[in-house]
Amino acid sequence: MSHLFIYGTLRDRDVCEKVLGRPVDASALQPAMAPDFAIFKVAKVSYPCLLPVQDAMAEGALLSGLSEADLQRL
């Protein structure tokens, strides 16, 4: 099993479950920070992007218990 830093709309449990196609246990989705990254709005689209930025801190979540199939869906 793997874990992955997620941000933006994927932090919403309902959205995450739709993407994964399965329920997500609340304990598998924990608040997390990504040092030296920042989240930016992408122009003309409805999703954010994560870019490296020195001394920045991106807010997100750590999603754990992921299978290879989950990683492929994400």
Secondary structure, DSSP 8 states (H G I E B T S, - for coil): -EEEEE-GGGGSHHHHHHHHTS---GGGEEEEEEEEEEEEE-TTSS-EEEEEEEEEEEEEEEEEEE-HHHHHH-
